[in-house]
């Protein structure tokens, strides 16, 4: 079954279940969900109509309180597979409000927190909200926060861990959530519970509690007591120990996030610079870069980049990473060799060049960390020790700028463009602007770029810096500027919100405007689609490479190049003043914008001050309004529930009326069967009497038969004796009289045997008729008992529903006077 057919079947099952929530439809939907786990479910986030309807339907079914826990759990398990993917997680947040659905499920089951479904929702929410800002207006978020604050002291360790982890995600970098928690009446008890968790035996719980406390109390009196100069060193030691020897990736991630957040406080950052074990801890953290897990390496590099935000710590990190390894003796010789296998710098090169199908954050963090390290190493004592590392790094980094394989998909192509753009930024910021001696090392990147307009812009800027190093580069640079396809990236850069991109585009435009074939406008009305940039730019890169190789072979005379430039100097001088005016106008507009921004900030500060005053006045009113709104909603829900129950009972009453009619029919049938049973019972009695009489006759015939047999035997014996005597007395004489008597006796015996056989057949028939009659009588008695039991059950159910209707009628205070129910049978 293909993906489209599977999704259509899933959507049909969802609609059938919503129309009729029967057990059969629920089981069918459950089967389709299990089948859907084996298809390529990434199409659910493709933006198409059919997958979107499937997701919306699944969300609706899962959020319905009447849905069974098994079906809801299957839907959550299906959608939780995307909680680790960035784009899918964002789609679940923004487009489908999966967070609100899970929060509503927890709210509906708040009275039974021990249910497995509640724990499942908490775990999925923790994965879903990690490093993602939750919309404060999402449904049931306030109720979810209240649930978490209430159940952090549960006796179940799994629930405590899930609640603390989810609370840490919600509190981090979300001022609205923090303000809501601080406004609760039980916030002091919540703080005390969190402080008690700092002595827990599970490191994960400790990290969660520290993270929540840092988000809520870092700039308050409680936080100043927790993170003061006496306690902060123990906190540093705990965080580094968890980072190096943590319970797992989850605990390590939260520990790194906690330290990154603490580093944003200048006082705590100063405490860390004075931490005496920092060098040892930093060396152990750098050892994690050799871990094969890209998520661990990415988190470690994120921590190192955060440490580099403090100048003193950046110098220490740079010395630790770029310091040459200690020499060691080679076995069997007296020579010292360098141990390069465990260098952190080599691990950074490995992660920079990691495959594109790995985590994108990994190689991006590695490039950011290298930029920080080289910025610190330049013009310092570490510059000489970094020379060999620069040679190795350039060889590896330039490979990343090669044209990608044409068979790569759009997703890998996008990642390739992002990394190539970041590499070009790295070379521009570090190797070109700060290390002029390294310019010739990156000449090859000028003829190898990517699809993204930002990469093209950065490549042009880099070529502009390198064009004076060799004549071929300048010729190639001007040829590229006259290409028609340069209009799109330059236009995008000119209209960009980034000031740096606008300035680079203006500088390139200043150099390209005097060129005779510079494309100032498009020559046709066709637009190049986004998906076609790949092939377009491949052709562009190939032409540049071929022309570059051809020009290297030619013996270009300097005089010819000078002639070309002399012809263009006049046009360049004419347009230079115009571009200068444009730059001045742009600078003036930027300065005016800065002044307007400053005025806006001042007005905004005043407005915020007034808003804070108004907020203190509106706070009590809002609370009363929320209470009244809650009571009103409860009353409305109660009314709706009563209406729904009344409607259901009326419908059930109609069904009972139908059952009563069926009962009447069954009663008539029962009476007919009872009459037939009476007749059959009379026939049975007659047959039993006939059977008894026939049995008696058969017994008499049997006795008569036995007597006749005995008489026959005796007569035969007597006649035999007489015959023998006569035979000896009258030898060879005729005895016709004796023969006649013997013949008559034989005939009598034969007749008697025939009569006995006839009586036996009649006896067998009578016995069979008696058995059949007994079977019919037993079946009729069984039917009679079943019908009587069914009749009693229906009468009991009818009486119960009659009482329920009367009760509802009395509760509704006569609202259903116009609705009558025929309950008579």
C-alpha positions in Angstrom: 0.0 0.0 0.0 1.5 3.4 -1.0 1.6 6.4 1.2 -1.4 8.2 -0.4 -3.7 5.2 -0.1 -2.6 4.6 3.5 -3.4 8.2 4.4 -6.8 8.1 2.7 -7.6 4.9 4.6 -6.5 6.6 7.9 -8.6 9.7 7.2 -11.7 7.5 6.4 -11.2 5.6 9.7 -10.9 8.9 11.6 -14.2 10.2 10.1 -16.0 6.9 10.7 -14.9 7.0 14.4 -16.0 10.6 14.8 -19.4 9.8 13.3 -19.9 6.7 15.4 -17.6 6.1 18.4 -18.3 2.3 18.5 -15.8 -0.3 19.6 -15.5 -1.6 16.0 -14.6 1.8 14.6 -12.1 2.3 17.4 -10.4 -1.0 16.7 -10.3 -0.1 12.9 -8.7 3.2 13.7 -6.2 1.5 16.0 -5.2 -0.8 13.2 -4.7 2.1 10.7 -2.6 3.9 13.3 -0.4 0.9 13.7 0.0 0.5 9.9 0.8 4.2 9.6 3.9 3.8 11.9 5.6 1.9 9.0 5.1 4.5 6.3 7.1 7.6 5.5 5.3 9.9 7.9 7.4 12.9 7.2 4.8 13.7 4.5 2.5 14.7 7.3 4.5 17.9 7.5 4.7 18.6 3.8 1.9 21.1 3.8 -0.5 19.1 1.6 -4.2 18.9 2.3 -4.6 15.2 2.9 -1.8 14.8 5.5 -3.0 18.0 7.3 -6.5 16.6 7.6 -5.1 13.4 9.0 -3.1 15.2 11.6 -6.0 17.5 12.5 -8.3 14.5 12.8 -5.8 12.6 15.0 -5.5 15.7 17.3 -9.2 16.0 17.6 -9.7 12.3 18.5 -6.8 12.4 21.0 -8.1 15.6 22.7 -11.6 14.2 23.1 -12.2 13.2 26.7 -14.5 10.3 25.6 -11.7 8.6 23.6 -10.3 5.5 25.2 -6.9 5.7 26.8 -5.6 3.0 24.6 -6.5 4.8 21.4 -5.3 8.2 22.8 -2.0 6.6 23.8 -1.5 5.1 20.3 -2.0 8.5 18.7 0.4 10.2 21.1 3.0 7.4 20.4 2.6 7.9 16.7 3.1 11.7 16.8 5.9 11.6 19.5 8.2 10.1 16.9 8.7 13.7 15.5 9.6 15.2 18.9 13.3 14.9 18.1 13.1 16.5 14.6 13.4 20.3 14.6 11.1 21.1 11.7 8.5 18.5 12.6 8.6 19.8 16.2 8.0 23.3 15.1 5.1 22.2 12.9 3.5 20.4 15.8 3.9 23.5 17.9 2.8 26.2 15.5 0.4 24.6 13.1 -1.3 21.8 15.0 -1.1 22.9 18.7 0.1 19.5 19.8 1.3 21.0 23.1 -2.2 22.3 23.9 -3.7 18.9 23.0 -1.4 17.1 25.4 -2.0 19.8 28.1 -5.8 19.3 27.7 -5.4 15.5 28.1 -3.5 16.0 31.3 -6.1 18.5 32.5 -9.0 16.0 31.8 -7.1 13.3 33.8 -5.8 15.5 36.6 -7.7 13.6 39.2 -5.8 10.3 38.3 -2.2 11.4 37.9 -1.0 7.8 38.3 -2.6 6.8 35.0 0.1 5.7 32.4 -1.5 8.1 29.8 -0.7 11.1 32.1 2.9 10.0 32.4 3.1 9.4 28.6 1.8 12.9 27.9 4.3 14.4 30.4 7.3 12.6 28.8 6.2 13.6 25.3 5.7 17.2 26.4 9.1 17.3 27.9 10.7 16.2 24.6 8.5 18.5 22.6 9.1 21.7 24.6 12.9 21.3 24.9 14.7 24.4 23.4 11.3 25.5 22.0 9.4 28.6 23.2 5.8 27.6 24.1 3.0 29.8 23.1 1.6 31.2 26.4 -1.9 31.6 24.8 -2.1 27.8 24.1 -5.0 26.0 25.7 -4.7 24.7 29.2 -1.1 26.0 29.7 -2.1 27.7 33.0 -3.8 24.5 34.2 -0.7 22.5 33.1 1.6 24.8 35.2 -0.7 24.4 38.2 -0.7 20.6 37.7 3.1 20.6 37.6 3.5 22.8 40.7 1.1 20.5 42.6 2.6 17.1 41.6 6.3 17.8 41.9 6.1 16.3 45.4 4.4 13.1 44.2 5.4 9.8 45.6 6.1 8.4 42.1 9.6 9.3 41.1 8.8 9.0 37.4 6.1 11.6 37.7 8.3 13.9 39.7 11.1 13.6 37.1 8.7 14.3 34.2 7.1 17.3 36.0 10.4 18.9 36.9 11.8 18.4 33.4 8.7 19.9 31.7 8.7 22.8 34.2 12.4 23.5 33.4 11.5 23.7 29.7 8.6 26.0 30.2 10.4 28.4 32.6 13.6 28.8 30.5 13.7 32.1 28.6 9.9 32.6 28.9 9.1 35.7 31.0 5.3 35.2 30.8 5.5 31.7 32.3 7.9 32.9 35.0 5.5 35.8 35.9 2.5 33.4 36.0 4.4 31.0 38.4 5.5 33.9 40.7 1.9 35.2 40.9 0.7 31.9 42.3 -0.3 31.7 46.0 1.8 28.5 46.6 5.0 29.8 45.0 6.9 29.8 48.3 6.0 26.1 49.0 7.1 25.4 45.4 10.5 27.1 46.1 10.9 25.0 49.2 10.2 21.8 47.3 12.7 22.7 44.7 15.4 23.4 47.3 14.7 20.1 48.9 15.3 18.4 45.6 18.9 19.7 45.5 19.8 16.8 47.9 18.1 14.1 45.8 19.9 10.9 45.0 19.2 11.3 41.2 21.4 13.8 39.4 18.7 14.4 36.8 16.3 15.6 39.4 19.0 17.9 40.9 19.7 19.5 37.5 16.0 20.0 36.8 15.5 21.7 40.1 18.6 23.9 39.7 17.4 24.9 36.2 14.0 25.9 37.5 15.5 27.9 40.4 17.9 29.7 38.1 15.1 30.7 35.7 12.8 32.0 38.5 15.1 33.3 41.2 18.4 34.2 39.7 17.8 38.0 40.0 15.8 37.8 43.3 16.7 37.4 46.9 16.2 33.6 46.9 18.6 33.2 43.9 21.2 35.5 45.5 21.3 33.2 48.5 21.4 30.0 46.4 24.0 31.2 43.9 26.3 33.3 46.2 30.0 33.1 46.4 29.9 30.3 49.0 27.6 27.9 47.1 28.5 28.7 43.5 31.7 26.7 43.5 29.8 23.6 44.6 27.3 24.3 41.8 30.1 24.5 39.2 31.6 21.3 40.4 28.2 19.6 40.2 27.5 20.8 36.7 30.9 19.8 35.4 30.7 16.4 37.0 27.3 15.8 35.4 28.6 17.0 32.1 31.5 14.6 32.1 30.0 11.7 34.0 26.2 12.3 33.7 23.4 9.8 33.8 22.9 10.2 30.0 22.5 12.6 27.1 19.3 14.1 28.6 21.0 15.0 31.9 24.1 16.3 30.2 22.0 18.6 27.9 20.2 20.2 30.8 23.5 20.6 32.8 25.1 22.4 29.8 22.0 24.6 29.4 22.1 25.5 33.0 25.7 26.6 32.9 25.1 28.5 29.7 22.2 30.4 31.4 24.3 31.1 34.4 27.1 32.5 32.3 24.8 35.3 31.1 24.9 36.7 34.6 28.1 38.8 34.9 28.6 38.1 38.6 28.4 34.3 38.1 30.7 34.5 35.0 33.2 36.3 37.3 32.9 33.6 39.9 33.7 31.0 37.2 36.9 32.8 36.2 38.0 32.4 39.8 37.1 28.8 40.1 40.3 26.9 41.0 39.5 23.6 39.3 38.4 25.2 36.0 41.4 24.1 34.0 41.0 20.4 35.0 37.2 20.5 34.4 37.8 22.2 31.0 40.3 19.5 30.0 37.8 16.7 30.9 35.0 18.5 29.0 37.2 18.8 25.9 37.8 15.0 26.1 34.1 14.5 25.3 34.8 15.9 21.8 36.3 12.5 21.0 32.9 10.9 21.7 31.3 9.4 18.7 27.9 10.7 19.7 27.2 13.9 17.6 24.6 15.2 20.1 27.1 15.1 23.0 29.8 16.8 20.9 27.4 19.5 19.8 26.3 20.2 23.4 30.0 20.4 24.5 30.8 22.8 21.8 27.8 24.9 22.7 29.2 25.1 26.2 32.7 26.1 24.9 31.2 28.8 22.7 29.3 30.2 25.7 32.6 30.2 27.8 34.2 32.1 25.0 31.8 35.0 25.6 34.0 35.9 28.6 37.4 37.2 27.5 39.3 35.5 30.3 37.6 32.2 29.7 38.1 32.4 25.9 41.8 32.8 26.4 41.8 29.7 28.7 39.8 27.6 26.2 42.1 28.7 23.3 45.2 27.7 25.2 43.7 24.4 26.1 42.6 23.6 22.6 45.5 24.9 20.6 48.3 24.1 23.0 50.6 21.6 21.4 50.4 18.1 23.1 53.1 17.0 25.5 55.8 14.9 23.8 56.1 11.2 24.6 58.8 8.6 23.9 58.2 6.3 21.0 58.5 2.7 22.1 61.9 1.2 21.3 63.6 4.5 20.6 64.8 7.6 22.4 63.0 10.1 20.1 60.1 12.1 21.2 56.9 12.2 19.1 53.8 14.2 19.3 50.6 12.5 20.4 48.1 13.9 17.9 45.4 11.3 18.3 43.9 12.9 21.4 44.1 16.6 20.4 40.9 18.6 20.8 41.7 20.5 17.7 41.7 17.4 15.6 38.3 16.5 17.0 37.0 19.9 16.0 38.2 19.3 12.4 36.4 16.0 12.5 33.1 17.5 13.5 33.5 20.4 11.1 33.7 17.9 8.2 31.0 15.6 9.6 28.5 14.2 7.0 25.5 16.4 6.1 23.0 13.8 7.2 24.1 14.2 10.8 22.9 16.9 13.2 23.2 20.3 11.6 23.9 22.0 15.0 27.1 19.9 15.3 29.2 21.3 12.5 27.7 24.8 12.9 28.8 24.9 16.6 32.3 23.6 15.5 32.7 26.5 13.0 31.5 29.0 15.6 34.0 27.6 18.2 36.9 27.7 15.6 36.0 31.3 14.8 36.2 32.2 18.5 39.5 30.4 19.0 41.3 31.9 16.0 40.1 35.4 16.9 41.7 34.9 20.2 44.9 33.3 18.8 45.6 36.0 16.2 48.1 38.6 17.4 48.8 36.5 20.6 51.5 34.1 21.7 49.4 31.2 20.4 49.6 32.3 16.8 52.8 30.4 16.1 51.5 27.2 17.7 48.3 27.4 15.5 50.2 27.5 12.2 50.2 23.8 11.6 46.6 23.5 12.6 45.7 26.3 10.2 47.3 24.4 7.3 45.3 21.2 8.2 42.1 23.1 8.7 42.3 24.9 5.3 42.8 21.6 3.5 39.7 20.2 5.1 37.5 23.3 5.0 38.1 24.0 1.3 36.7 20.6 0.5 33.4 21.6 2.0 33.1 24.4 -0.6 33.1 21.9 -3.5 30.0 21.6 -5.7 27.6 19.0 -4.1 26.6 15.8 -5.8 23.7 16.4 -8.2 21.9 13.4 -6.8 21.5 15.0 -3.4 18.0 15.8 -2.2 16.7 19.2 -1.4 17.2 18.7 2.3 20.9 17.8 2.0 21.4 20.6 -0.5 19.9 23.1 2.0 22.3 21.9 4.7 25.2 22.1 2.3 24.4 25.7 1.5 24.1 26.6 5.1 27.4 25.1 6.0 29.1 26.6 2.9 27.8 30.0 3.8 29.1 29.6 7.4 32.5 28.4 6.1 32.8 31.5 3.9 31.9 33.7 6.8 34.6 32.0 8.8 37.2 32.5 6.1 36.2 36.2 5.7 36.2 37.0 9.4 39.4 35.1 10.4 41.6 34.0 7.6 41.2 37.1 5.3 40.6 40.1 7.5 42.8 39.1 10.3 45.5 36.9 8.6 46.5 38.6 5.3 49.3 36.1 4.9 46.8 33.2 4.4 44.9 34.7 1.5 46.5 32.6 -1.2 45.4 29.4 0.7 41.8 30.1 -0.1 42.0 31.1 -3.7 40.3 27.9 -4.8 37.0 28.7 -3.1 36.3 31.5 -5.6 35.3 29.0 -8.3 33.3 26.7 -6.0 30.1 28.0 -4.4 26.5 27.0 -3.7 22.9 27.8 -4.6 22.1 30.1 -1.7 22.2 33.8 -2.6 24.0 34.5 0.7 26.8 32.1 -0.2 27.1 33.8 -3.7 27.3 37.2 -2.0 30.0 36.0 0.4 31.9 34.4 -2.4 31.9 37.6 -4.4 33.1 39.5 -1.4 35.9 37.1 -0.9 36.8 37.3 -4.6 36.9 41.1 -4.2 39.4 40.7 -1.4 41.5 38.2 -3.4 41.5 39.7 -6.9 44.7 41.6 -6.3 46.7 38.5 -5.5 46.7 37.2 -9.1 45.4 38.6 -12.5 43.3 35.6 -13.3 41.1 36.1 -10.2 40.3 39.7 -11.2 39.2 38.7 -14.7 37.1 35.9 -13.4 35.5 38.2 -10.8 34.4 40.8 -13.5 33.1 38.0 -15.8 31.0 36.7 -13.0 29.6 40.1 -12.2 28.4 40.5 -15.8 26.4 37.2 -15.6 22.6 37.7 -15.8 22.1 35.4 -12.8 23.8 37.9 -10.5 20.6 40.1 -10.5 18.7 37.8 -8.0 21.3 37.5 -5.2 22.3 41.2 -5.5 18.6 42.2 -5.4 17.9 40.0 -2.4 20.9 41.4 -0.6 19.9 45.0 -1.3 16.4 44.4 0.1 17.7 42.4 3.1 17.0 43.3 6.7 20.7 42.7 7.5 22.8 45.9 7.3 25.9 43.9 6.5 24.4 42.2 3.5 23.2 45.6 2.2 26.7 47.1 2.6 28.4 44.2 0.8 25.9 44.3 -2.0 26.4 48.1 -2.4 30.2 47.6 -2.5 29.9 44.9 -5.2 27.4 47.0 -7.1 29.9 49.9 -7.0 32.5 47.7 -8.7 30.1 46.1 -11.1 28.1 49.2 -12.3 30.8 50.5 -14.8 31.0 47.1 -16.6 29.4 47.2 -20.1 27.5 44.0 -19.7 26.4 44.4 -16.1 22.7 43.2 -15.9 20.9 46.2 -14.5 17.6 44.6 -15.3 16.2 41.2 -16.6 16.0 40.8 -20.3 12.9 38.6 -20.2 9.9 38.0 -18.0 10.7 34.5 -16.9 11.4 33.8 -13.3 13.8 31.1 -12.2 12.0 28.9 -9.7 13.6 28.1 -6.3 13.9 24.4 -7.1 15.7 25.2 -10.4 18.6 27.1 -8.7 20.5 23.9 -8.3 21.0 23.1 -12.0 21.3 26.8 -12.8 24.1 27.4 -10.4 25.9 24.1 -11.4 26.1 25.5 -14.9 27.3 28.8 -13.6 30.1 27.1 -11.5 31.1 24.9 -14.4 31.5 27.8 -16.8 33.6 29.7 -14.2 35.8 26.7 -13.6 36.4 26.1 -17.4 37.1 29.7 -18.1 39.4 29.9 -15.1 41.4 26.9 -16.3 41.6 28.2 -19.8 42.8 31.6 -18.7 45.5 30.1 -16.6 47.0 28.5 -19.8 46.9 31.7 -21.8 49.8 34.1 -21.7 47.8 37.2 -20.9 49.8 40.4 -21.4 49.6 43.1 -18.8 49.3 45.7 -21.5 46.0 44.3 -22.8 44.5 44.2 -19.3 45.6 47.8 -18.7 43.9 48.9 -22.0 40.7 47.3 -20.8 40.8 49.1 -17.5 41.7 52.5 -19.2 38.6 52.2 -21.3 36.4 51.6 -18.3 37.9 54.3 -16.0 35.8 57.1 -17.4 32.5 55.2 -16.9 33.7 54.2 -13.4 34.4 57.8 -12.5 31.0 58.9 -13.7 29.1 56.4 -11.6 31.3 56.6 -8.6 29.8 59.9 -7.5 26.3 58.6 -8.0 27.0 55.5 -5.9 28.7 57.7 -3.3 25.5 59.8 -3.1 23.5 56.6 -2.7 25.7 55.4 0.1 25.4 58.8 1.9 21.6 58.7 1.5 21.6 55.2 2.9 23.8 56.3 5.8 21.5 59.3 6.5 18.5 57.0 6.4 20.2 54.6 8.8 21.0 57.4 11.2 17.5 58.7 11.1 16.3 55.1 11.8 18.6 54.9 14.8 17.2 58.1 16.2 13.6 56.9 15.6 14.5 53.6 17.4 16.0 55.5 20.3 12.8 57.7 20.6 10.7 54.6 20.3 12.7 52.9 23.1 12.2 55.9 25.3 8.4 56.0 24.6 8.2 52.3 25.1 9.9 52.6 28.5 7.4 55.2 29.6 4.5 53.1 28.3 5.8 50.1 30.1 6.0 52.1 33.4 2.4 53.2 32.9 1.4 49.7 32.0 3.0 48.4 35.2 0.9 50.9 37.2 -2.2 49.8 35.4 -1.4 46.2 35.8 -1.4 46.5 39.6 -4.9 48.0 39.4 -6.2 45.4 37.0 -4.7 42.4 38.6 -7.5 41.9 41.2 -10.2 42.5 38.6 -8.7 40.0 36.3 -8.6 37.4 39.0 -12.2 38.0 39.9 -13.2 37.9 36.3 -11.3 34.6 35.8 -13.1 33.1 38.8 -16.5 34.2 37.6 -15.7 33.0 34.1 -14.7 29.6 35.5 -17.9 29.4 37.5 -19.9 30.4 34.4 -18.2 27.9 32.3 -18.9 25.2 34.8 -22.6 26.1 34.9 -22.8 26.1 31.2 -21.0 22.8 30.9 -23.4 21.4 33.5 -26.4 22.7 31.5 -25.1 21.3 28.3 -24.4 18.0 30.0 -27.9 17.8 31.4 -29.3 18.6 27.9 -27.1 15.9 26.4 -28.2 13.4 29.1 -31.9 14.2 28.6 -31.5 13.8 24.8 -29.7 10.5 25.2 -32.4 9.3 27.6 -35.2 10.2 25.3 -33.4 8.4 22.5 -32.9 5.5 24.8 -36.6 5.6 25.7 -37.5 5.4 22.0 -35.3 2.4 21.7 -36.9 0.9 24.8 -40.3 1.4 23.2 -39.1 -0.6 20.2 -37.9 -3.3 22.6 -41.3 -3.3 24.3 -43.0 -3.9 20.9 -40.6 -6.7 20.2 -41.4 -8.0 23.7 -45.1 -8.0 22.8 -44.4 -10.0 19.7 -42.2 -12.4 21.6 -45.0 -12.7 24.2 -47.4 -13.8 21.4 -44.9 -16.2 20.1 -44.4 -17.5 23.6 -48.1 -18.1 24.0 -48.2 -20.0 20.7 -45.2 -22.1 21.7 -46.9 -22.7 25.1 -50.1 -24.0 23.4 -48.0 -26.2 21.2 -46.1 -27.4 24.3 -49.4 -28.3 26.0 -50.6 -30.3 23.0 -47.2 -32.0 22.7 -47.3 -32.8 26.4 -50.8 -34.4 26.0 -49.6 -36.4 23.0 -46.6 -37.4 25.0 -48.8 -38.7 27.8 -50.9 -40.7 25.3 -47.8 -42.1 23.7 -46.4 -43.0 27.1 -49.7 -44.9 28.0 -49.6 -46.7 24.6 -46.0 -47.4 25.2 -46.8 -48.9 28.6 -49.6 -51.1 27.2 -47.4 -52.2 24.3 -44.6 -53.0 26.8 -47.0 -55.2 28.8 -48.2 -56.9 25.7 -44.7 -57.5 24.6 -43.8 -58.9 28.0 -46.9 -61.3 27.8 -45.9 -62.4 24.3 -42.4 -62.9 25.5 -43.6 -65.2 28.3 -46.0 -67.0 26.0 -43.2 -67.5 23.5 -40.9 -68.9 26.2 -43.7 -71.3 27.3 -44.3 -72.4 23.7 -40.6 -73.0 23.2 -40.5 -75.1 26.3 -43.6 -77.1 25.2 -42.2 -77.4 21.8 -38.9 -78.8 23.2 -40.8 -81.2 25.5 -43.1 -82.2 22.7 -40.2 -82.8 20.3 -38.5 -84.9 23.0 -41.6 -86.9 23.6 -42.4 -87.5 20.0 -38.8 -88.5 19.4 -39.0 -91.1 22.1 -42.3 -92.4 20.8 -41.0 -92.4 17.2 -38.0 -94.4 18.2 -40.2 -96.9 20.0 -42.5 -97.2 17.1 -39.5 -97.4 14.7 -38.2 -100.4 16.6 -41.6 -101.9 16.9 -42.9 -101.3 13.5 -40.0 -101.3 11.2 -40.4 -100.3 7.6 -44.1 -99.3 8.3 -45.7 -96.0 7.2 -46.5 -93.5 9.9 -48.6 -90.8 8.1 -50.5 -89.8 11.2 -47.3 -89.0 13.1 -45.9 -87.0 10.3 -49.1 -84.9 10.0 -48.9 -84.0 13.7 -45.3 -83.1 13.4 -46.0 -80.8 10.4 -48.8 -79.0 12.2 -46.6 -78.3 15.2 -43.9 -76.9 13.0 -46.4 -74.6 11.3 -47.6 -73.4 14.7 -44.0 -72.7 15.8 -43.4 -70.7 12.5 -46.5 -68.6 13.0 -45.6 -67.8 16.6 -42.1 -66.7 15.5 -43.6 -64.4 12.9 -45.9 -62.8 15.5 -42.9 -62.3 17.9 -40.9 -60.5 15.2 -43.9 -58.2 14.3 -44.3 -57.4 18.0 -40.6 -56.5 18.3 -40.7 -54.1 15.4 -43.8 -52.3 16.9 -42.0 -52.1 20.2 -38.9 -50.5 18.6 -41.1 -47.9 16.8 -42.9 -47.1 20.0 -39.6 -46.7 21.9 -38.2 -44.3 19.1 -41.5 -42.2 19.2 -41.1 -42.0 23.0 -37.5 -40.7 22.7 -38.4 -38.1 20.1 -41.3 -36.9 22.2 -39.0 -36.6 25.2 -36.5 -34.5 23.2 -39.2 -32.1 22.0 -40.6 -31.7 25.5 -37.1 -30.8 26.9 -36.4 -28.2 24.1 -39.8 -26.6 24.7 -39.1 -26.4 28.4 -35.7 -24.7 27.7 -37.3 -22.2 25.4 -39.9 -21.4 27.9 -37.3 -20.7 30.7 -35.2 -18.5 28.3 -38.2 -16.4 27.3 -39.3 -16.0 30.9 -35.8 -14.8 31.9 -35.6 -12.4 29.0 -39.0 -11.0 29.8 -38.1 -10.4 33.4 -34.8 -8.6 32.4 -36.7 -6.3 30.0 -39.3 -5.5 32.6 -36.5 -4.6 35.1 -34.6 -2.4 32.6 -37.8 -0.7 31.6 -38.7 0.1 35.2 -35.1 1.5 35.9 -35.3 3.8 32.8 -38.8 4.9 33.9 -37.4 6.0 37.3 -34.4 7.8 35.6 -36.7 9.7 33.3 -38.8 10.7 36.2 -35.7 11.8 38.2 -34.4 13.9 35.3 -37.8 15.4 34.8 -37.8 16.5 38.4 -34.2 17.9 38.2 -34.8 19.9 35.1 -37.7 21.7 36.9 -40.2 21.0 34.2 -38.1 22.1 31.2 -39.1 19.0 29.4 -42.8 19.3 29.8 -43.4 19.1 26.0 -41.5 15.8 25.8 -43.6 12.8 26.6 -42.6 9.1 26.6 -44.8 6.1 26.1 -43.5 3.6 28.6 -46.5 1.3 28.7 -46.0 -2.2 27.4 
